[in-house]
Amino acid sequence: MRKGSVKDARAKNILCIGAGYVGGPSMAVLADRCRSKKVTVVDVNAAKIRAWKGSKLPIFEPGLDKIVKRTRGKNLFFSTDIPGEIERADMIFVCVNTPTKVFGYGEGYASDMQYVEKTARMILRHARPETIVVEKSTVPVRTAGPSNASSAPGRPRENRSKSCRIPNSWRRARPSGIWRNRIES
Ligand SMILES: NC(=O)c1ccc[n+]([C@@H]2O[C@H](COP(=O)([O-])OP(=O)(O)OC[C@H]3O[C@@H](n4cnc5c(N)ncnc54)[C@H](O)[C@@H]3O)[C@@H](O)[C@H]2O)c1
């Protein structure tokens, strides 16, 4: 096994893309329970990242502030450097929003996949070949196939074949999304 590969290191650097209601609290718990992991949460929304770094968190959950206080700056970090963090990540959780479409085909019931697609492109451009991708966003069945294919031209062939995607969205992961995402030290 190659030294420094994900299998060897058992995913030391965990990245979450999307610092919203799912990504922020899930990663705070993960960092708290798995102190040997470095957990980083990134978002395109700089104001949200500033809030996660500040004294008034952007999300209220009972006990969340205490968990963030215990872990932030130790093994929990927030950033807007999305390409840089993707490059450093061993495992990436995709927690971006998939709102219901408000126009076009599927209006009123289908998921708007534009944020997942943008994220997939970023991952395929910047991730290392061994990086494991966990789809935490609520996505339709078989999303992994098209999201790989849509971004494939920007990625070397050898990287495509080795990438690993794990669907883990809430509706598939009942009863507990957070706890199934825990990665034991
Ligand atoms: N909130 C819930 O209770 C809940 C429950 C089950 C499933 N989900 C699913 O989890 C996913 C996330 O939900 P949420 O409630 O956390 O959404 P949210 O809107 O609170 O957060 C999503 C975050 O992703 C960020 N984002 C969007 N595109 C990005 C990109 N390209 N790069 C980086 N960041 C980007 C947004 O700025 C936002 O901060 C959705 O698919 C949702 O359906 C949510």
The ligand as an SDF file (V2000), in Angstrom:
LIG
                    3D

 44 48  0  0  0  0  0  0  0  0999 V2000
  -31.4920   20.5340    6.9820 N   0  0  0  0  0  0  0  0  0  0  0  0
  -31.9820   19.3280    7.1390 C   0  0  0  0  0  0  0  0  0  0  0  0
  -32.6410   18.9750    8.1280 O   0  0  0  0  0  0  0  0  0  0  0  0
  -31.7220   18.2660    6.1140 C   0  0  0  0  0  0  0  0  0  0  0  0
  -32.1470   17.0070    6.4100 C   0  0  0  0  0  0  0  0  0  0  0  0
  -31.9000   16.0170    5.5170 C   0  0  0  0  0  0  0  0  0  0  0  0
  -31.2210   16.2770    4.3530 C   0  0  0  0  0  0  0  0  0  0  0  0
  -30.8060   17.4930    4.0520 N   0  0  0  0  0  0  0  0  0  0  0  0
  -30.0810   17.6880    2.8030 C   0  0  0  0  0  0  0  0  0  0  0  0
  -28.7330   18.0520    3.0780 O   0  0  0  0  0  0  0  0  0  0  0  0
  -28.3040   18.9850    2.0880 C   0  0  0  0  0  0  0  0  0  0  0  0
  -27.8260   20.2590    2.7810 C   0  0  0  0  0  0  0  0  0  0  0  0
  -28.9160   20.8040    3.4900 O   0  0  0  0  0  0  0  0  0  0  0  0
  -28.7420   22.0450    4.4470 P   0  0  0  0  0  0  0  0  0  0  0  0
  -30.0160   22.1880    5.1590 O   0  0  0  0  0  0  0  0  0  0  0  0
  -27.4700   21.9240    5.2250 O   0  0  0  0  0  0  0  0  0  0  0  0
  -28.5760   23.2240    3.3760 O   0  0  0  0  0  0  0  0  0  0  0  0
  -28.1280   24.7050    3.6800 P   0  0  0  0  0  0  0  0  0  0  0  0
  -28.7550   25.5560    2.6240 O   0  0  0  0  0  0  0  0  0  0  0  0
  -28.3290   25.0650    5.1030 O   0  0  0  0  0  0  0  0  0  0  0  0
  -26.5300   24.6530    3.4460 O   0  0  0  0  0  0  0  0  0  0  0  0
  -25.9710   24.3660    2.2270 C   0  0  0  0  0  0  0  0  0  0  0  0
  -24.6900   25.1800    2.1150 C   0  0  0  0  0  0  0  0  0  0  0  0
  -23.9910   24.7970    0.9450 O   0  0  0  0  0  0  0  0  0  0  0  0
  -23.3250   25.9570    0.4520 C   0  0  0  0  0  0  0  0  0  0  0  0
  -22.9500   25.7430   -0.9360 N   0  0  0  0  0  0  0  0  0  0  0  0
  -23.7410   25.6760   -2.0450 C   0  0  0  0  0  0  0  0  0  0  0  0
  -23.0190   25.4570   -3.1300 N   0  0  0  0  0  0  0  0  0  0  0  0
  -21.7260   25.3720   -2.7280 C   0  0  0  0  0  0  0  0  0  0  0  0
  -20.4970   25.1480   -3.4070 C   0  0  0  0  0  0  0  0  0  0  0  0
  -20.4610   24.9470   -4.7390 N   0  0  0  0  0  0  0  0  0  0  0  0
  -19.3540   25.1280   -2.6820 N   0  0  0  0  0  0  0  0  0  0  0  0
  -19.3830   25.3170   -1.3460 C   0  0  0  0  0  0  0  0  0  0  0  0
  -20.5290   25.5280   -0.6390 N   0  0  0  0  0  0  0  0  0  0  0  0
  -21.6820   25.5670   -1.3260 C   0  0  0  0  0  0  0  0  0  0  0  0
  -24.3400   27.0710    0.6350 C   0  0  0  0  0  0  0  0  0  0  0  0
  -23.7170   28.3380    0.6350 O   0  0  0  0  0  0  0  0  0  0  0  0
  -24.9210   26.6920    2.0020 C   0  0  0  0  0  0  0  0  0  0  0  0
  -24.2510   27.3640    3.0680 O   0  0  0  0  0  0  0  0  0  0  0  0
  -29.4780   19.1840    1.1420 C   0  0  0  0  0  0  0  0  0  0  0  0
  -29.3370   18.2990    0.0540 O   0  0  0  0  0  0  0  0  0  0  0  0
  -30.6850   18.7930    1.9770 C   0  0  0  0  0  0  0  0  0  0  0  0
  -31.7400   18.3230    1.2000 O   0  0  0  0  0  0  0  0  0  0  0  0
  -31.0540   18.5150    4.9060 C   0  0  0  0  0  0  0  0  0  0  0  0
  1  2  1  0
  2  3  2  0
  2  4  1  0
  4  5  1  0
  4 44  2  0
  5  6  2  0
  6  7  1  0
  7  8  2  0
  8  9  1  0
  8 44  1  0
  9 10  1  0
  9 42  1  0
 10 11  1  0
 11 12  1  0
 11 40  1  0
 12 13  1  0
 13 14  1  0
 14 15  2  0
 14 16  1  0
 14 17  1  0
 17 18  1  0
 18 19  2  0
 18 20  1  0
 18 21  1  0
 21 22  1  0
 22 23  1  0
 23 24  1  0
 23 38  1  0
 24 25  1  0
 25 26  1  0
 25 36  1  0
 26 27  1  0
 26 35  1  0
 27 28  2  0
 28 29  1  0
 29 30  1  0
 29 35  2  0
 30 31  1  0
 30 32  2  0
 32 33  1  0
 33 34  2  0
 34 35  1  0
 36 37  1  0
 36 38  1  0
 38 39  1  0
 40 41  1  0
 40 42  1  0
 42 43  1  0
M  CHG  2   8   1  16  -1
M  END
$$$$
